[in-house]
Amino acid sequence: ESAETLTGDQEGDWKEGWFVIGYEDLGGDPILVDLNAPELPVFTAAHGEGAWSPIMIASSFEGFVKALEEVARLSTGRQNPVQLQRNPVSDIERERVLNRIAEHNPNAELGFWESWFAV
């Protein structure tokens, strides 16, 4: 008995080299690394849409780690709602972090990272 493959080469298919490393908390969308590309770019893709249309959120796995480090640094002293209310993220801090993420991730979609700062 042969197993049915869940991957394909057509537009909208899940690609064989995509490896899920996590998921986005708000919508549960997968965060995946493309193992077919030498720089290991990181993507997210909306699930339940009938086709996969990945959006690059980091140009490389290294850039993804750098972006997470930037978010972690900004989160220090803001780990819960009370701390965040006492020490809100300023527009200047937000822009600085997004600029650093962009420096490490050319051509990546910053909307993913910007959404983390939405109130």
C-alpha positions as CSV (number, residue, x, y, z in Angstrom):
1,E,0.0,0.0,0.0
2,S,1.5,3.4,-1.0
3,A,1.3,6.4,1.2
4,E,-0.2,9.6,-0.2
5,T,2.1,12.5,-0.2
6,L,0.9,15.8,1.3
7,T,3.5,17.9,-0.6
8,G,3.5,19.1,-4.1
9,D,5.1,21.3,-6.7
10,Q,2.1,23.4,-7.8
11,E,1.3,26.9,-6.6
12,G,-0.3,26.8,-3.2
13,D,1.0,23.3,-2.4
14,W,3.0,22.6,0.8
15,K,6.6,22.1,-0.3
16,E,8.7,19.1,0.7
17,G,11.5,21.3,2.2
18,W,9.2,23.2,4.5
19,F,9.9,22.4,8.1
20,V,7.6,23.8,10.8
21,I,9.5,25.3,13.8
22,G,6.5,26.8,15.6
23,Y,3.2,28.6,15.2
24,E,1.9,32.2,15.6
25,D,-0.1,32.5,18.7
26,L,-3.0,34.7,17.5
27,G,-4.1,32.7,14.5
28,G,-2.1,29.4,14.9
29,D,-0.4,29.9,11.6
30,P,2.7,27.8,11.1
31,I,6.2,29.3,11.2
32,L,8.4,27.3,8.9
33,V,12.0,27.1,7.6
34,D,12.6,26.4,3.9
35,L,15.3,23.7,4.0
36,N,15.6,23.9,0.2
37,A,17.3,27.3,0.4
38,P,20.9,27.6,1.7
39,E,20.2,30.6,3.9
40,L,17.2,28.9,5.5
41,P,14.6,31.7,5.2
42,V,11.7,31.7,7.7
43,F,8.1,32.1,6.6
44,T,4.6,32.1,8.0
45,A,1.5,31.0,6.1
46,A,-2.2,31.3,6.8
47,H,-3.8,27.9,7.4
48,G,-7.3,27.0,6.4
49,E,-7.2,29.0,3.2
50,G,-7.2,26.0,0.8
51,A,-3.7,26.9,-0.5
52,W,-0.4,27.8,1.1
53,S,0.9,31.3,0.4
54,P,4.0,31.8,2.6
55,I,5.2,35.2,3.6
56,M,8.9,35.6,4.4
57,I,9.3,37.0,7.9
58,A,13.1,36.4,8.1
59,S,15.7,36.2,5.2
60,S,17.6,33.5,7.1
61,F,17.3,31.4,10.2
62,E,20.1,33.5,11.7
63,G,18.1,36.7,10.9
64,F,15.1,35.1,12.6
65,V,17.1,34.4,15.7
66,K,18.4,38.1,15.6
67,A,14.8,39.3,15.3
68,L,13.7,37.3,18.3
69,E,16.6,38.6,20.3
70,E,15.5,42.2,19.5
71,V,11.9,41.4,20.6
72,A,13.2,39.7,23.8
73,R,15.4,42.8,24.6
74,L,12.4,45.1,24.1
75,S,10.3,42.8,26.3
76,T,12.6,43.1,29.3
77,G,10.6,44.6,32.1
78,R,7.4,44.2,30.1
79,Q,6.6,40.5,30.6
80,N,3.1,41.0,31.8
81,P,0.2,43.5,31.3
82,V,1.0,45.4,34.5
83,Q,4.6,45.9,33.6
84,L,3.7,46.9,30.1
85,Q,1.2,49.4,31.4
86,R,3.9,50.9,33.6
87,N,6.5,50.9,30.9
88,P,4.8,51.0,27.5
89,V,6.8,50.6,24.3
90,S,7.4,54.1,22.8
91,D,7.1,54.8,19.1
92,I,10.9,55.4,19.0
93,E,11.7,52.1,20.7
94,R,9.3,50.3,18.3
95,E,10.8,51.9,15.2
96,R,14.3,51.2,16.5
97,V,13.6,47.5,17.0
98,L,11.8,47.2,13.6
99,N,14.8,48.8,11.9
100,R,17.2,46.4,13.5
101,I,15.0,43.5,12.5
102,A,15.0,44.8,8.9
103,E,18.8,45.2,8.9
104,H,19.1,41.5,9.7
105,N,16.3,40.5,7.3
106,P,16.4,42.2,4.0
107,N,13.3,41.5,1.8
108,A,11.4,40.2,4.8
109,E,7.8,41.3,5.5
110,L,7.9,43.5,8.6
111,G,4.2,43.4,9.0
112,F,4.5,40.1,11.0
113,W,6.9,41.8,13.5
114,E,4.8,45.0,13.6
115,S,1.8,43.1,14.6
116,W,3.6,42.1,17.8
117,F,3.4,45.7,18.9
118,A,-0.3,46.3,18.1
119,V,-2.3,47.3,21.1
